[in-house]
Amino acid sequence: MPILKRLNVNTFTTEQDNDAFIAELTEMWQEWSGPSSPSKISVDINKDRNNPLRMTAFVTIESEDAMLAANEWSEAVVLPTRNKYKHENIMIDADLVATIIK
């Protein structure tokens, strides 16, 4: 399986809701034990510098098992928490084509 890069962009109606969800999401990711099989999942949680109502989560998934585990966990844990807040969401799943570091 190629490396999957998942981008979630959430735009909330208030900065307070955005900050609250960022805090909850950070805690949820820290507490999640991850998939049972050895694999790699990482997440970068970001608050938009130009729009204080928007945040992003960049998830890197390196195996099919990890993808299934992340999807299951997200549906059971993350989405119910996020859905407490009025928001708009864009989710993009993409196969990594190139990584360039300079």
N, CA, C and O atoms as a DFTB+ gen file, in Angstrom:
408 C
 N C O
     1  1       0.845      -1.185       0.000
     2  2       0.000       0.000       0.000
     3  2       0.883       1.238       0.000
     4  3       1.844       1.313       0.766
     5  1       0.570       2.209      -0.849
     6  2       1.324       3.462      -0.789
     7  2       1.007       4.197       0.506
     8  3       0.003       3.919       1.162
     9  1       1.858       5.119       0.859
    10  2       1.606       5.932       2.046
    11  2       0.410       6.833       1.767
    12  3       0.355       7.515       0.743
    13  1      -0.548       6.825       2.694
    14  2      -1.747       7.639       2.571
    15  2      -1.561       8.919       3.371
    16  3      -1.137       8.885       4.527
    17  1      -1.874      10.023       2.761
    18  2      -1.898      11.319       3.440
    19  2      -3.354      11.757       3.490
    20  3      -3.978      11.970       2.451
    21  1      -3.886      11.891       4.677
    22  2      -5.277      12.326       4.852
    23  2      -5.255      13.744       5.410
    24  3      -4.614      14.021       6.424
    25  1      -5.957      14.617       4.738
    26  2      -6.078      16.000       5.191
    27  2      -7.521      16.245       5.597
    28  3      -8.440      16.054       4.801
    29  1      -7.711      16.663       6.824
    30  2      -9.016      17.104       7.303
    31  2      -8.931      18.593       7.569
    32  3      -8.070      19.049       8.322
    33  1      -9.818      19.344       6.955
    34  2      -9.911      20.783       7.181
    35  2     -11.270      21.036       7.816
    36  3     -12.308      20.740       7.224
    37  1     -11.253      21.579       9.009
    38  2     -12.491      21.895       9.715
    39  2     -12.563      23.393       9.929
    40  3     -11.602      24.008      10.391
    41  1     -13.705      23.982       9.593
    42  2     -13.943      25.397       9.847
    43  2     -15.137      25.496      10.786
    44  3     -16.241      25.056      10.464
    45  1     -14.893      26.081      11.954
    46  2     -15.912      26.199      12.990
    47  2     -16.541      27.585      12.953
    48  3     -16.052      28.467      12.246
    49  1     -17.606      27.785      13.694
    50  2     -18.290      29.077      13.691
    51  2     -17.669      30.065      14.668
    52  3     -17.866      31.273      14.537
    53  1     -16.912      29.555      15.659
    54  2     -16.231      30.451      16.597
    55  2     -14.812      29.946      16.845
    56  3     -14.526      28.755      16.720
    57  1     -13.938      30.876      17.197
    58  2     -12.574      30.488      17.542
    59  2     -12.572      29.639      18.814
    60  3     -11.746      28.737      18.958
    61  1     -13.480      29.920      19.722
    62  2     -13.579      29.138      20.957
    63  2     -13.882      27.671      20.643
    64  3     -13.279      26.779      21.238
    65  1     -14.799      27.415      19.726
    66  2     -15.100      26.033      19.335
    67  2     -13.894      25.386      18.666
    68  3     -13.593      24.219      18.917
    69  1     -13.210      26.133      17.824
    70  2     -12.020      25.614      17.151
    71  2     -10.963      25.216      18.181
    72  3     -10.414      24.115      18.128
    73  1     -10.686      26.125      19.119
    74  2      -9.682      25.840      20.146
    75  2     -10.086      24.645      21.008
    76  3      -9.248      23.818      21.367
    77  1     -11.378      24.559      21.336
    78  2     -11.853      23.441      22.160
    79  2     -11.686      22.119      21.419
    80  3     -11.242      21.132      22.005
    81  1     -12.039      22.093      20.133
    82  2     -11.894      20.849      19.381
    83  2     -10.427      20.479      19.208
    84  3     -10.076      19.304      19.311
    85  1      -9.570      21.451      18.951
    86  2      -8.134      21.167      18.836
    87  2      -7.626      20.521      20.122
    88  3      -6.880      19.543      20.072
    89  1      -8.026      21.062      21.272
    90  2      -7.594      20.495      22.557
    91  2      -8.124      19.072      22.725
    92  3      -7.384      18.182      23.144
    93  1      -9.391      18.852      22.404
    94  2      -9.975      17.514      22.533
    95  2      -9.323      16.528      21.569
    96  3      -9.023      15.393      21.941
    97  1      -9.105      16.964      20.331
    98  2      -8.499      16.091      19.328
    99  2      -7.076      15.705      19.729
   100  3      -6.674      14.552      19.581
   101  1      -6.329      16.665      20.230
   102  2      -4.959      16.390      20.681
   103  2      -4.966      15.339      21.780
   104  3      -4.166      14.403      21.757
   105  1      -5.863      15.492      22.738
   106  2      -5.958      14.526      23.837
   107  2      -6.385      13.147      23.331
   108  3      -5.844      12.130      23.764
   109  1      -7.352      13.114      22.419
   110  2      -7.815      11.825      21.883
   111  2      -6.680      11.095      21.175
   112  3      -6.505       9.892      21.369
   113  1      -5.911      11.802      20.360
   114  2      -4.797      11.164      19.648
   115  2      -3.736      10.675      20.629
   116  3      -3.170       9.598      20.440
   117  1      -3.460      11.452      21.672
   118  2      -2.451      11.030      22.649
   119  2      -2.897       9.797      23.421
   120  3      -2.068       8.966      23.792
   121  1      -4.185       9.669      23.663
   122  2      -4.697       8.542      24.445
   123  2      -4.926       7.285      23.615
   124  3      -4.959       6.188      24.171
   125  1      -5.086       7.414      22.304
   126  2      -5.364       6.256      21.455
   127  2      -4.134       5.372      21.377
   128  3      -3.029       5.854      21.128
   129  1      -4.326       4.077      21.589
   130  2      -3.196       3.142      21.559
   131  2      -2.770       2.805      20.142
   132  3      -1.683       2.264      19.944
   133  1      -3.591       3.108      19.161
   134  2      -3.240       2.834      17.767
   135  2      -3.654       1.440      17.357
   136  3      -4.255       0.708      18.143
   137  1      -3.334       1.066      16.114
   138  2      -3.710      -0.262      15.618
   139  2      -2.946      -1.359      16.347
   140  3      -1.859      -1.131      16.877
   141  1      -3.534      -2.556      16.364
   142  2      -2.905      -3.665      17.092
   143  2      -1.674      -4.195      16.378
   144  3      -0.741      -4.665      17.030
   145  1      -1.649      -4.130      15.057
   146  2      -0.469      -4.609      14.334
   147  2       0.553      -3.485      14.225
   148  3       0.190      -2.309      14.190
   149  1       1.828      -3.849      14.173
   150  2       2.857      -2.809      14.062
   151  2       2.690      -2.024      12.758
   152  3       2.710      -2.596      11.669
   153  1       2.531      -0.755      12.885
   154  2       2.391       0.107      11.718
   155  2       2.677       1.530      12.150
   156  3       2.941       1.807      13.321
   157  1       2.620       2.402      11.202
   158  2       2.921       3.781      11.527
   159  2       1.751       4.677      11.168
   160  3       1.255       4.674      10.041
   161  1       1.330       5.434      12.151
   162  2       0.340       6.485      11.957
   163  2       0.882       7.708      12.678
   164  3       1.328       7.618      13.822
   165  1       0.842       8.833      12.014
   166  2       1.202      10.079      12.687
   167  2       0.174      11.135      12.324
   168  3      -0.495      11.044      11.295
   169  1       0.059      12.136      13.180
   170  2      -0.886      13.222      12.917
   171  2      -0.220      14.544      13.277
   172  3       0.491      14.650      14.276
   173  1      -0.462      15.531      12.455
   174  2      -0.073      16.912      12.731
   175  2      -1.365      17.703      12.849
   176  3      -2.155      17.765      11.907
   177  1      -1.576      18.308      14.013
   178  2      -2.781      19.094      14.265
   179  2      -2.364      20.562      14.233
   180  3      -1.435      20.971      14.930
   181  1      -3.061      21.344      13.418
   182  2      -2.646      22.723      13.175
   183  2      -3.820      23.681      13.280
   184  3      -4.943      23.349      12.903
   185  1      -3.548      24.877      13.799
   186  2      -4.529      25.959      13.766
   187  2      -4.102      26.917      12.661
   188  3      -2.946      27.337      12.605
   189  1      -5.018      27.252      11.805
   190  2      -4.740      28.127      10.668
   191  2      -4.264      29.496      11.158
   192  3      -4.885      30.100      12.033
   193  1      -3.179      29.971      10.597
   194  2      -2.624      31.271      10.995
   195  2      -3.458      32.436      10.482
   196  3      -3.484      33.501      11.100
   197  1      -4.136      32.244       9.361
   198  2      -4.868      33.336       8.727
   199  2      -6.359      33.333       9.031
   200  3      -7.035      34.344       8.841
   201  1      -6.871      32.206       9.501
   202  2      -8.291      32.103       9.820
   203  2      -8.425      31.381      11.158
   204  3      -8.300      30.157      11.204
   205  1      -8.677      32.108      12.248
   206  2      -8.727      31.488      13.575
   207  2      -9.904      30.536      13.779
   208  3     -10.003      29.890      14.822
   209  1     -10.792      30.446      12.797
   210  2     -11.918      29.514      12.887
   211  2     -11.588      28.162      12.270
   212  3     -12.373      27.221      12.380
   213  1     -10.423      28.059      11.615
   214  2     -10.096      26.857      10.838
   215  2      -8.903      26.123      11.434
   216  3      -7.951      26.727      11.927
   217  1      -8.992      24.786      11.368
   218  2      -7.886      23.931      11.792
   219  2      -7.725      22.817      10.780
   220  3      -8.633      22.514      10.006
   221  1      -6.538      22.211      10.804
   222  2      -6.284      21.071       9.929
   223  2      -5.665      19.945      10.737
   224  3      -4.985      20.167      11.739
   225  1      -5.915      18.754      10.281
   226  2      -5.236      17.572      10.811
   227  2      -4.678      16.823       9.604
   228  3      -5.425      16.388       8.728
   229  1      -3.353      16.679       9.575
   230  2      -2.682      15.919       8.528
   231  2      -2.322      14.562       9.108
   232  3      -1.511      14.479      10.031
   233  1      -2.908      13.511       8.586
   234  2      -2.655      12.163       9.089
   235  2      -1.854      11.403       8.041
   236  3      -2.207      11.393       6.862
   237  1      -0.773      10.766       8.482
   238  2       0.031       9.916       7.606
   239  2      -0.185       8.479       8.041
   240  3       0.003       8.141       9.209
   241  1      -0.583       7.630       7.096
   242  2      -0.902       6.233       7.381
   243  2      -0.067       5.366       6.451
   244  3      -0.070       5.563       5.236
   245  1       0.658       4.389       7.037
   246  2       1.618       3.631       6.248
   247  2       1.276       2.162       6.034
   248  3       2.126       1.404       5.568
   249  1       0.048       1.733       6.363
   250  2      -0.334       0.345       6.080
   251  2      -1.851       0.233       6.008
   252  3      -2.577       1.080       6.531
   253  1      -2.313      -0.816       5.360
   254  2      -3.752      -1.062       5.230
   255  2      -4.399      -1.268       6.599
   256  3      -5.480      -0.742       6.862
   257  1      -3.730      -2.042       7.479
   258  2      -4.260      -2.266       8.827
   259  2      -4.390      -0.955       9.589
   260  3      -5.374      -0.726      10.292
   261  1      -3.393      -0.103       9.441
   262  2      -3.422       1.186      10.125
   263  2      -4.568       2.044       9.603
   264  3      -5.229       2.740      10.375
   265  1      -4.804       1.997       8.301
   266  2      -5.890       2.776       7.717
   267  2      -7.240       2.301       8.255
   268  3      -8.084       3.119       8.625
   269  1      -7.445       0.998       8.299
   270  2      -8.703       0.459       8.818
   271  2      -8.893       0.822      10.286
   272  3      -9.989       1.202      10.697
   273  1      -7.827       0.705      11.074
   274  2      -7.907       1.043      12.497
   275  2      -8.197       2.532      12.689
   276  3      -9.015       2.905      13.530
   277  1      -7.531       3.371      11.915
   278  2      -7.749       4.815      12.029
   279  2      -9.180       5.182      11.643
   280  3      -9.807       6.011      12.302
   281  1      -9.694       4.573      10.588
   282  2     -11.071       4.851      10.166
   283  2     -12.073       4.437      11.240
   284  3     -12.999       5.182      11.560
   285  1     -11.878       3.245      11.790
   286  2     -12.789       2.732      12.820
   287  2     -12.759       3.618      14.060
   288  3     -13.803       3.986      14.598
   289  1     -11.555       3.956      14.508
   290  2     -11.398       4.802      15.692
   291  2     -11.993       6.188      15.452
   292  3     -12.688       6.727      16.314
   293  1     -11.724       6.754      14.297
   294  2     -12.233       8.083      13.981
   295  2     -13.759       8.114      13.990
   296  3     -14.360       9.035      14.542
   297  1     -14.376       7.120      13.385
   298  2     -15.842       7.073      13.352
   299  2     -16.438       6.916      14.746
   300  3     -17.487       7.488      15.045
   301  1     -15.771       6.142      15.598
   302  2     -16.303       5.874      16.938
   303  2     -15.996       6.985      17.942
   304  3     -16.783       7.231      18.855
   305  1     -14.852       7.655      17.775
   306  2     -14.380       8.584      18.804
   307  2     -14.318      10.033      18.313
   308  3     -14.888      10.927      18.938
   309  1     -13.639      10.257      17.214
   310  2     -13.379      11.631      16.769
   311  2     -14.639      12.301      16.221
   312  3     -14.965      13.422      16.613
   313  1     -15.344      11.627      15.324
   314  2     -16.496      12.265      14.682
   315  2     -17.594      12.666      15.669
   316  3     -18.130      13.766      15.543
   317  1     -17.954      11.825      16.646
   318  2     -18.971      12.270      17.607
   319  2     -18.533      13.511      18.393
   320  3     -19.356      14.368      18.715
   321  1     -17.251      13.601      18.695
   322  2     -16.748      14.779      19.408
   323  2     -16.803      16.003      18.505
   324  3     -17.288      17.058      18.913
   325  1     -16.308      15.863      17.278
   326  2     -16.306      16.996      16.348
   327  2     -17.725      17.458      16.043
   328  3     -17.976      18.653      15.893
   329  1     -18.648      16.512      15.952
   330  2     -20.014      16.853      15.564
   331  2     -20.799      17.576      16.658
   332  3     -21.933      17.997      16.427
   333  1     -20.210      17.725      17.844
   334  2     -20.825      18.551      18.887
   335  2     -20.798      20.025      18.489
   336  3     -21.587      20.826      18.989
   337  1     -19.887      20.372      17.590
   338  2     -19.682      21.756      17.181
   339  2     -20.235      21.975      15.777
   340  3     -20.163      21.084      14.930
   341  1     -20.779      23.146      15.534
   342  2     -21.195      23.495      14.178
   343  2     -19.924      23.747      13.371
   344  3     -19.067      24.536      13.770
   345  1     -19.815      23.064      12.231
   346  2     -18.578      23.157      11.450
   347  2     -18.822      22.738      10.005
   348  3     -19.851      22.154       9.663
   349  1     -17.847      23.055       9.182
   350  2     -17.772      22.517       7.831
   351  2     -16.500      21.692       7.766
   352  3     -15.497      22.038       8.390
   353  1     -16.538      20.594       7.008
   354  2     -15.380      19.700       6.918
   355  2     -15.085      19.364       5.469
   356  3     -15.986      19.134       4.663
   357  1     -13.809      19.343       5.165
   358  2     -13.319      18.811       3.895
   359  2     -12.309      17.733       4.258
   360  3     -11.390      17.979       5.038
   361  1     -12.475      16.534       3.694
   362  2     -11.508      15.457       3.919
   363  2     -10.970      15.009       2.570
   364  3     -11.725      14.727       1.639
   365  1      -9.654      14.950       2.489
   366  2      -8.987      14.524       1.263
   367  2      -8.067      13.366       1.609
   368  3      -7.212      13.491       2.486
   369  1      -8.234      12.241       0.928
   370  2      -7.308      11.111       1.034
   371  2      -6.464      11.097      -0.232
   372  3      -6.996      11.101      -1.343
   373  1      -5.161      11.081      -0.062
   374  2      -4.267      11.121      -1.223
   375  2      -3.119      10.146      -1.025
   376  3      -2.661       9.930       0.097
   377  1      -2.657       9.557      -2.127
   378  2      -1.459       8.720      -2.090
   379  2      -0.243       9.623      -2.205
   380  3      -0.181      10.493      -3.073
   381  1       0.724       9.408      -1.318
   382  2       1.954      10.195      -1.351
   383  2       2.682       9.929      -2.659
   384  3       2.936       8.776      -3.010
   385  1       3.012      10.976      -3.370
   386  2       3.722      10.869      -4.637
   387  2       5.196      11.202      -4.451
   388  3       6.059      10.534      -5.021
   389  1       5.492      12.226      -3.659
   390  2       6.888      12.622      -3.459
   391  2       7.021      13.374      -2.148
   392  3       6.115      14.103      -1.743
   393  1       8.148      13.192      -1.494
   394  2       8.531      13.989      -0.340
   395  2       9.845      14.659      -0.692
   396  3      10.810      13.990      -1.063
   397  1       9.886      15.963      -0.577
   398  2      11.087      16.718      -0.916
   399  2      11.472      17.534       0.305
   400  3      10.676      18.332       0.798
   401  1      12.675      17.339       0.788
   402  2      13.168      18.064       1.956
   403  2      14.398      18.849       1.537
   404  3      15.322      18.289       0.947
   405  1      14.416      20.121       1.831
   406  2      15.568      20.967       1.478
   407  2      16.057      21.693       2.696
   408  3      17.018      22.457       2.615
